[in-house]
């Protein structure tokens, strides 16, 4: 069974631009979560989607948004990029996101904002 | 709110020595606890999880952890480490989303 895939793996943008990251979950998984990993703040939860609906949201500004498609693939978008948005963005999928089912992580997208 | 604290940011150890990575949690409700490992330039991989039942949990790669409710701890142990265990280890609690600790860098020396 293929794992969670994320594209692109690396991205360089400049301040003020916007970016879209993509995540394909494991086949059959309906929950997709996004996390931001930085050296200063560690791993922080962004949001979770289940059956095309945002079910849970972390404490990030509105510049961070996401969506999920009917095939469970998910995208996250960051508008008006800031230097502090430079991070590794990790996507995780699980069967139903109940809290105790295992989340499988992708390799991440490393975003650098110049 | 639930939280986890990883008490050591770095743990250096020689190959074949035992290791313990410490994690304390804060939760007022039933708790689901996880340990993840992150190798360089990779995502997170689940080592083991505690949902309920036996307090000693065995995971992959020879790791195990013990859930201690009275101490609110979930320390990760391995009796004999390998060079390949060098990585970042994260303790996490689930509150429908994963809340991670700050991570412990395990450095195994030959």
Interface residues (C-beta under 8 A of the other chain):
Chain A: X4 X33 X35 X42 X43 X44 X45 X48 X55 X56 X58 X90 X92 X97 X98 X99 X100 X102 X103 X104 X105 X106 X107 X108
Chain B: X32 X36 X41 X42 X43 X44 X45 X46 X49 X51 X90 X94 X95 X96 X97 X98 X99 X100 X101 X102 X103
